[in-house]
Amino acid sequence: MLRVAVVGSGPSGCYTAQNLVQLDPTVRVDVLDRLPCPYGLVRYGVAPDHEKIKSLQGNLRAVLEHERVRFLGGVRVGGAGGLPVERLRELYHAVVYCVGAATDRRLGIPGEELPGSWSATEFVSWYSAHPDAIDAGFVRDARSAVVIGVGNVAVDVARMLVRGAAELSPTDMPQEALTALAASRMEEVHVVGRRGPSQARFTTKELRELAGLPGTGVRVDPAELALDPACADPSALPAAQRRNVEVLRGWGEAGDRSADRHIRLRFFLRPVELLGDGGRVGAVLFERTEPDGDGGVRGTGRFETVEAQLVLRSVGYRGVPLDGLPFDEESGTVPHEAGRVLHSCFGASGDYVAGWIKRGPTGVIGTNRPDAKETVTSLLADAPALLRKEVPEDPVAALRSAGIEPVGWAGWQAIERAEAALGARLGRSVVKLADWNSLLTAARSGS
């Protein structure tokens, strides 16, 4: 009987487990996660007001409740205090790493370390109740924010910055974050890209949501649209980009509208420096860019300063090296062949990858399905060789002997009950627990 460990319980990990049990009628799968809660970025990355996307948790839940799948939360693999990768290999015939891209790309410009300058991921983790997040007073005393990047995450954080208490209360946002955002004095949010609107990476659905925010107007500068040749005639663009351009042109033609808050979508601006004011960020210096004729942009030598007491960079994710596995620094991924980790040794190593650590931070949640199937197909083809290795009958006993007490499914269900009870006490629906102590205390109550 094949025993497989899947490290990571987000979409890629769950789809890997799903493919394993569907394609092999005897395999046993343990899904390990550093956190006591499953679902990865579906729980800790999807904006709380996106209930339809968050409902995907139901699909992932069905996988983790399968009779041959076991969730083991609170298990750190590798790193200081974690289970060594070498020991994990001894406990399972195969290990599939589905650990995503754990860090953010940086701008690499002066002033990036100023207080008030953060990655969008840090901001998202805070309002999503990630237990590693800190309450950095993101919006305290901020009247203007700059979000650098024009993808869906940038649009998400811009939307959350201008939402009010009435819109946030029905979500599962932690109470502290809701209170801070509801009390915010934010007046203007600039979402800025260095290239043109036809090259923006947000989806049209996310983009259109901005127009429906109560008390908030959306501004687009027609002069910036005019700099993009594709905006004059978007008919040759792929459908997604064409729809984006059409929405943006509509906003540009509508002009400014009276509103308490505004989101400004800016293009052809490259950040040059974050400028300080009283020891923290006070503005962003941008250089105006223009199309270079080859799909990129070049600087023009003209500059513009945008006031901002909060700067969030949303310029992409990056994978980090994993103990005991090779790593490609340029791509931020683990070298592989159809999901098989390419070690220096020959033959089946028993190590595999799926998701962002395999292909880079690209695609949507559904992209993980075929990606996981490719990896599982490789793993099962290697099964005859993998089964020659002897492994313990129950790896959990070995984990406990190493001082690791996993949070099982009953512990996760206890966390769910505690979050429902917290919401009831606050007069809301479910409200997430936002710190390690609360999560682990709740989990222990279910054991």
C-alpha positions in Angstrom: 0.0 0.0 0.0 1.4 3.3 -1.1 1.7 6.0 1.6 2.1 9.6 0.4 2.7 12.8 2.2 1.4 16.0 0.6 3.0 19.1 2.1 0.5 22.0 1.9 -3.3 21.9 2.1 -4.2 24.7 -0.4 -5.8 24.0 -3.8 -2.7 22.3 -5.3 -2.3 20.1 -2.2 -5.9 19.1 -2.1 -6.1 18.5 -5.9 -3.0 16.3 -5.6 -4.6 14.3 -2.8 -7.8 14.0 -4.9 -6.0 12.7 -7.9 -4.1 10.2 -5.8 -7.2 8.6 -4.3 -9.1 8.7 -7.6 -6.3 7.0 -9.6 -5.1 4.5 -7.0 -7.7 2.6 -5.0 -5.4 1.7 -2.2 -3.2 4.8 -1.6 -3.2 6.5 1.7 -2.5 10.2 1.8 -1.6 12.5 4.7 -1.9 16.2 3.9 0.5 18.1 6.1 0.3 21.9 6.8 2.3 24.2 9.0 -1.0 25.9 10.0 -3.7 24.2 12.1 -6.2 25.3 9.4 -6.5 23.9 5.9 -7.2 25.5 2.5 -4.1 27.7 2.1 -4.7 30.8 0.1 -8.4 30.1 -0.3 -8.7 30.8 3.5 -5.8 33.3 3.8 -5.6 35.0 0.4 -9.1 35.3 -1.1 -10.7 38.6 -0.1 -13.3 38.2 2.6 -16.0 39.8 0.4 -15.5 37.3 -2.3 -17.9 34.7 -1.0 -18.2 32.8 -4.3 -14.5 32.1 -4.5 -14.3 31.3 -0.8 -17.1 28.7 -1.3 -14.4 26.6 -3.0 -13.5 25.5 0.5 -16.5 23.1 0.2 -14.8 21.3 -2.7 -11.5 21.1 -0.8 -13.2 20.0 2.3 -14.7 17.0 0.4 -11.1 15.9 -0.5 -9.8 16.2 3.1 -12.8 14.2 4.4 -12.1 11.3 2.1 -11.7 8.0 4.0 -8.1 7.6 2.6 -7.0 11.2 3.2 -6.0 12.5 6.5 -5.3 16.2 7.5 -2.4 16.8 9.8 -2.2 20.5 10.7 0.5 22.2 12.8 3.3 20.2 11.2 6.2 22.3 10.0 8.5 20.6 7.5 12.1 21.8 7.3 13.6 24.9 8.8 14.3 25.7 12.4 12.2 23.5 14.7 10.6 21.7 11.8 10.5 18.1 10.9 13.6 17.4 8.8 13.0 16.6 5.2 15.2 13.5 5.5 13.0 12.2 8.3 9.8 12.9 6.3 11.2 10.8 3.5 11.7 7.9 5.9 8.0 8.0 6.9 6.4 7.9 3.5 7.0 6.2 0.1 6.7 9.6 -1.6 6.4 13.3 -0.6 4.7 15.9 -2.8 5.6 19.5 -2.0 2.7 21.9 -2.7 4.1 24.9 -0.7 3.3 27.7 -3.1 5.4 30.9 -3.4 5.9 32.1 0.1 7.4 35.5 -0.4 6.9 38.7 -2.4 8.9 40.3 -5.1 10.5 43.6 -4.1 10.7 46.9 -6.0 14.4 47.4 -5.3 14.1 51.2 -5.0 15.2 53.6 -2.3 12.8 54.1 0.6 11.2 50.7 0.3 12.0 50.0 3.9 10.3 53.1 5.3 7.5 52.6 7.8 4.2 52.6 5.9 5.7 50.6 3.0 4.4 47.0 2.9 3.8 44.1 0.6 0.2 43.6 -0.4 0.6 40.0 1.0 1.3 41.4 4.5 -1.8 43.6 4.3 -3.9 40.6 3.0 -2.6 38.3 5.7 -3.7 40.9 8.3 -7.3 41.3 7.2 -7.5 37.5 6.4 -6.5 36.6 10.0 -3.3 34.7 9.2 -1.8 33.8 12.6 1.7 35.1 11.4 0.3 38.5 10.5 1.0 41.6 12.6 -1.2 44.5 13.2 1.0 47.2 11.8 -1.5 50.0 11.9 -1.7 49.9 8.1 -4.4 52.4 7.7 -3.9 54.5 10.8 -3.6 58.2 9.9 -3.5 57.3 6.2 -5.5 59.5 3.8 -4.0 58.4 0.6 -2.6 55.0 -0.5 -0.6 53.8 -3.5 -0.9 50.2 -4.6 1.9 49.3 -7.0 0.8 46.7 -9.5 -2.2 46.1 -11.7 -3.3 42.5 -11.0 -6.2 41.0 -9.1 -4.4 41.3 -5.7 -3.9 45.0 -6.3 -7.6 45.4 -7.1 -8.5 43.4 -4.0 -6.5 45.5 -1.6 -7.7 48.7 -3.2 -11.3 47.6 -2.7 -10.8 46.6 0.9 -9.2 50.0 1.6 -12.4 51.8 0.8 -15.0 49.4 2.1 -17.1 50.5 5.0 -18.3 48.7 8.2 -21.7 47.8 6.7 -20.0 45.9 3.8 -17.3 44.3 5.9 -19.4 43.1 8.9 -21.1 40.2 7.1 -17.6 38.7 6.2 -15.4 36.5 8.3 -12.8 39.3 8.7 -11.2 39.4 12.2 -12.8 42.0 14.4 -9.6 44.0 14.9 -9.1 44.4 11.2 -12.8 45.3 10.6 -12.7 48.0 13.3 -9.5 49.5 11.9 -10.8 49.6 8.3 -14.2 50.9 9.3 -12.5 53.8 11.2 -10.1 54.6 8.3 -10.0 58.1 6.9 -8.8 56.9 3.5 -9.8 59.3 0.8 -7.9 58.2 -2.3 -6.3 55.0 -3.5 -4.0 55.0 -6.5 -3.5 51.7 -8.3 -0.4 52.1 -10.5 1.1 50.1 -13.3 4.4 50.9 -15.2 2.9 49.6 -18.5 -0.4 50.4 -20.3 -4.0 49.4 -19.6 -4.0 46.8 -22.3 -1.2 44.9 -20.4 -2.9 45.0 -17.0 -3.3 41.6 -15.4 -6.6 42.0 -13.5 -9.7 40.1 -14.7 -12.6 42.2 -16.0 -14.9 40.8 -13.3 -12.6 42.1 -10.5 -12.2 45.4 -12.3 -15.9 46.0 -12.7 -16.5 45.4 -9.0 -14.8 48.7 -8.3 -17.6 50.6 -9.9 -20.1 49.2 -7.4 -18.5 50.3 -4.2 -20.8 52.5 -2.1 -19.5 56.1 -1.7 -16.5 55.4 -3.9 -15.8 56.8 -7.4 -13.4 55.4 -9.9 -11.1 57.7 -11.9 -9.1 56.9 -15.1 -7.1 59.6 -16.9 -8.0 59.6 -20.6 -4.6 61.0 -21.4 -3.0 57.8 -19.9 -5.3 55.6 -21.9 -4.4 57.5 -25.1 -0.7 56.6 -24.5 -1.5 52.9 -25.2 -1.9 52.3 -28.9 -4.2 49.3 -28.2 -6.7 51.5 -26.5 -7.6 53.4 -29.6 -8.6 50.2 -31.4 -8.8 47.2 -28.9 -10.3 44.8 -31.5 -7.0 42.9 -32.0 -6.5 42.3 -28.3 -7.3 38.9 -26.6 -10.9 38.9 -25.2 -9.8 39.5 -21.6 -7.7 42.5 -22.3 -10.2 43.9 -24.7 -12.9 43.8 -22.1 -10.6 45.5 -19.6 -9.8 48.3 -22.1 -13.5 48.8 -22.8 -14.3 49.2 -19.1 -11.4 51.6 -18.5 -12.4 53.7 -21.5 -15.9 53.9 -20.2 -14.7 55.3 -16.9 -12.3 57.7 -18.6 -15.2 59.1 -20.7 -17.5 59.4 -17.7 -15.1 61.9 -16.0 -14.9 62.6 -12.3 -17.9 62.0 -10.1 -18.6 63.3 -6.7 -17.8 60.7 -4.0 -16.4 60.5 -0.5 -13.5 58.3 -1.7 -11.8 57.6 -5.0 -9.9 54.8 -6.6 -7.6 56.1 -9.3 -6.3 53.6 -11.9 -2.9 54.9 -13.2 -0.8 53.7 -16.1 2.7 54.3 -17.5 4.2 55.2 -14.2 7.3 53.5 -12.8 8.2 53.8 -9.1 11.6 55.4 -8.6 11.7 56.2 -4.9 9.5 56.2 -1.8 9.9 59.6 -0.1 9.9 60.0 3.6 7.9 62.4 5.7 8.5 62.5 9.5 10.2 59.1 9.6 7.7 57.3 7.5 6.5 57.1 3.9 4.9 60.3 2.7 4.9 60.1 -1.1 6.0 58.0 -4.1 8.2 59.4 -6.9 7.3 58.0 -10.3 8.9 58.3 -13.7 6.5 58.6 -16.6 7.0 55.8 -19.1 6.0 55.3 -22.7 5.6 52.3 -25.0 9.0 51.2 -26.5 7.4 49.6 -29.6 8.4 46.0 -28.5 5.8 45.4 -25.9 7.7 47.0 -23.1 8.2 50.5 -21.8 11.0 53.0 -21.5 11.5 56.0 -19.2 10.8 59.5 -20.4 12.8 61.5 -17.9 9.6 63.2 -16.7 8.6 62.6 -13.0 5.5 62.8 -10.9 5.1 62.7 -7.1 2.0 61.1 -5.6 1.2 61.6 -1.9 0.7 58.5 0.1 0.9 57.5 3.8 0.5 53.8 2.9 2.3 52.0 0.0 1.5 48.4 -0.9 3.5 46.6 -3.5 1.7 44.0 -5.5 4.3 43.0 -8.1 4.2 39.2 -7.8 5.1 36.3 -5.6 8.3 34.2 -5.4 9.1 30.7 -4.2 11.7 30.1 -1.5 14.3 27.3 -1.2 13.2 24.1 0.6 15.6 22.2 2.8 16.9 19.1 1.0 15.5 20.1 -2.4 17.2 21.7 -5.4 16.1 25.3 -6.2 16.3 27.5 -9.3 17.0 31.0 -8.0 16.0 32.6 -11.3 12.5 31.2 -11.6 12.0 30.7 -7.8 10.9 27.1 -8.4 12.1 23.5 -7.7 13.6 21.9 -10.9 11.4 19.0 -12.0 10.4 16.8 -14.9 6.6 16.4 -15.0 6.5 16.9 -11.3 9.5 14.7 -10.4 12.1 16.6 -8.5 15.4 16.6 -10.4 17.9 15.6 -7.7 21.5 14.8 -8.7 20.9 11.2 -8.0 19.3 8.9 -10.6 16.1 6.9 -10.3 12.9 7.6 -8.3 13.8 9.9 -5.4 10.3 10.0 -3.9 10.2 13.8 -4.0 7.6 15.6 -6.2 6.2 19.1 -6.6 2.9 20.6 -7.6 1.5 24.1 -7.8 3.4 27.4 -7.7 6.6 25.9 -6.3 6.5 23.7 -9.5 5.5 26.1 -12.2 5.8 29.6 -10.7 3.1 31.9 -9.4 0.9 31.8 -12.5 -2.7 30.8 -13.3 -5.9 30.7 -11.3 -7.1 28.2 -8.7 -8.4 25.9 -11.4 -4.9 25.7 -13.0 -3.9 23.5 -10.2 -6.1 20.7 -11.3 -4.2 19.6 -14.5 -0.9 20.6 -12.8 -1.6 18.2 -9.9 -2.7 15.4 -12.2 0.5 15.6 -14.2 2.5 15.2 -10.9 0.4 12.3 -9.6 0.6 10.5 -13.0 4.4 10.6 -12.6 4.3 9.5 -9.0 2.0 6.5 -9.7 4.2 5.5 -12.6 7.1 5.4 -10.1 5.1 3.4 -7.5 6.7 0.0 -8.1 10.1 1.5 -7.3 8.8 3.6 -4.4 7.1 0.6 -2.8 10.5 -1.1 -2.3 11.1 1.3 0.6 9.8 0.2 4.0 7.8 2.9 5.9 6.1 2.9 9.3 2.5 1.6 9.5 1.4 4.9 11.0 3.6 8.0 10.5 1.7 9.9 13.2 3.3 7.8 15.9 6.7 8.8 14.6 5.6 12.5 14.5 4.5 12.3 18.1 7.8 10.7 19.1 9.5 13.7 17.6 7.5 16.0 19.8 5.0 17.0 17.1 1.3 16.7 18.0 -0.6 17.2 14.7 -4.0 19.0 14.6 -6.3 16.4 13.0 -9.7 17.0 11.3 -11.5 17.0 14.6 -9.2 19.8 15.8 -10.0 21.8 12.7 -13.7 21.3 13.2 -13.3 22.6 16.7 -11.7 25.7 15.3 -14.7 26.1 13.0 -17.1 25.9 15.9 -15.0 28.4 17.9 -15.1 30.9 15.0 -18.9 30.5 14.6 -19.3 31.1 18.4 -17.1 34.2 18.2 -19.2 35.5 15.3 -22.4 34.9 17.3 -21.0 36.8 20.3 -20.1 39.8 18.1 -23.4 39.8 16.3 -21.8 38.8 13.1 -21.6 35.5 11.1 -18.4 33.5 11.3 -15.4 35.5 12.5 -11.9 34.1 12.1 -9.5 33.5 15.0 -6.5 35.6 14.3 -3.6 34.3 16.5 -1.8 31.0 17.1 -2.9 30.7 20.8 -6.6 31.0 20.0 -6.4 28.6 17.1 -4.4 25.9 19.1 -6.6 26.3 22.2 -9.7 25.8 20.0 -8.1 22.8 18.3 -7.2 21.1 21.6 -10.8 21.4 22.7 -11.8 19.0 19.8 -9.2 16.4 20.6 
